[in-house]
């Protein structure tokens, strides 16, 4: 077949063989996913771009595989290559990291910019006292914590080193923030009633104290990226969806990527469903206005949906695997088609290890690093791989050594949880126990398919 260039989005169609990938490993991936779906898995989508060519895309399963009572849906609507998936924390990279990289290259912000100078003094002054039980060392007191908070920079947030806990649970009026656990008998001092994005900033994020001194450790936090998303909106004067659409998606010809798909031209049937019983974890969880119907076309993440108007820097982005692979491929060269998005210097800065103690993190980007991320990136990929994983069951991998992008999207949480009798199992969805739900099996197999002459490039 003669390769052809799609003028609109610059993608060159190619074959696996042309780029040094054999067909057999992809047949094996196909067989594994198909068997998992026969045995109860939900759905998946995969796309691979190598050497500037889209060489693989496929889709499996149904957009919704189970009724709310956990019984299997037979003959449901099939997933296609155009179906949108809730990207969960992959949003952090293709919304915030891309946005910050672009703004840095265009000299709108600097990594050293302090958050208080962008948000205002309320970011410090509104801080309340919470004596977290997980605080290491002697409790420093609220004034010291405010001083720490006044020094937080954009870089600290990107690296998850700002000092925030994992989540403020601003949507839940009953949550024990001291011990960071669900407790129906404890009022959440950070609860934001009738929340919108501005109220969440003022009454939630700005009030939130730190759990450790900035830059002394790395603790993954959604708050970091909620805040970064707000910062992008303040700097650009546009909401995230408009900014990203105008800056990246429209120029690249991407038609299957958006926040809030049901408000942006898509129907429920265009989206893979996530949790069966809303955000209740099959009835174990309750909070005000909790969704109880199967979630489809709305962001699953509770904080993004209830407190950030469905459009946050930490979650909320939807896409299909092919468009996401095209978007991710910008990190290979900084360009797409004839348009330049990032300088080589900015790409190198964001993907390199930021410290000897955090080799698994760039600036936001997960790195394979010391092989700590093998469960999602596999064991055979180069240690310099960057990407991210999403809680709903999504994975992106960017391999600058082999000029390749791998995207695997699933809706693994579109199943029941393993134990409906215990709060200990609230996040243990059965879908995540399948081979497909573990995600890392696909890159493990794909890297065996590189032709022999390419194997010297791999770092084990």
Steps between C-alpha positions, in 0.01 A plus 500: 500500500631848418542718808284808494516819698188627669532872425278596791700344782837420347491130586667260262331163483739208513539133577666320788759344273608837361611617843664181621209349691381150423135404490511200733529689832201714408305187419589378849378825659180471301452141618558590866253788494239300313524214751482742793182652356346155454581435865355827630727792420336815367667667203828635363650712227861516384703712259870497413697767313859429400739697280222747424257234380175380653566127471238347730156578635240261632196487727338223703189448710189702580461859616320366810535139601292464819163589644504676835431174682818352353335279239661492156353703215474284192510647149570854617638782288847416375802720560653645183828680439307825542360424846609748768653381827525682833877556519506562878854605602632494144323836501786632711744459211296597196327790670730645767848382394430595138352831609790590729761393242331718239475801732865466603614486138292810431644676806164541672616332820816362662545184705623714790182712511341486845139388522408775746606760241253352249209402726536781751573527871186302582694189398698545821271700727197270467699195619345320796663269751477123457741294707537211258583173675738421214708811563863399536702657780378764743193694398632841387191707571265686268722806451792289379266309267376830357860605446568173316189548291612850397812346342327237279588536131359366174787253490413368847145429388612331178734271695245416773738657752285792617406342831130431443331174599364278224153657488291752693175302455330836461189328365440285810355658815596194706870423483770477765769733366724450802537129425414530128232233497126463451310545826128575503528630856753774423424829326738590219641842591585554132155417362380753241121523485334578166845505346615654177859549390543842661343390831719190502808717456402746772331270753687178428844526344597831660391369840695175465815481717811304408585155628876541454752770418519570124784336307580254779309205348287394204134423575258456211220750543195592294496839671824592324342460158163645592696812591715491186189476283359810669831679447495423125148642481602816685810555286322439167164650589332190352358182646707187449279359227514816287873556558596144412264484203634823351865425579529128423192307393364719220839569333577128520161398359405300811124441507473241776638675806318735737394582851129452579415303184123517554523879473738493206329309223510143630229267631517242778524229236823660376668440837613191690317476833684489830362419845174304503336660802616856474770583752347280770739204459202267471322675787785526753560875458266794551550876488271790402382479139688177442421354157328163516440419133763350271746775406532549126623813326569675832834504676517223758729683741289636785707811561507595133125449461368650823746779576675591172199513267621190313808679364808466716874476453511166680212319326215551257652460155342249258658368179532202274830315480588621151463872572678463831790321328523784248499755781763305695722480192566875528739411784723312254605807302308797638321535166196364321456547129658836424425654840743520792357466852797439733870572477745213542634674810157501663433135414839397639440704815160345568587136437840475669525369859464798729713363783694192601229418750217533245625321188146381430377858453572767246302821522166330530589217264536153643829338399584134492806616693631225728236256369258591778225553242538161331140406581375752247804546275620138494855379560645511148438864410789749529550654842450843343135429413261773615124501525222463751228270625136578577289351779214403268741269314698712253865507398721710275868433428741721307829346389741762367774240438288296263280786374182325614177572687275233651151577630280241669162615628259287701204558727607239755281662768190407298464192722392425854738531794650185646348516850180693562515440875813701577618857455846353456395390150337821378759548225560134422305459176493150358592638158845593625580134572486395136819496293361783287417701809861486614604694184873416511455174311462686169832692500671186630386315189550789258867545587568142408383587149772750422719366223834356596692797365312730741559297814834667577306814580318340792628553854421219738 
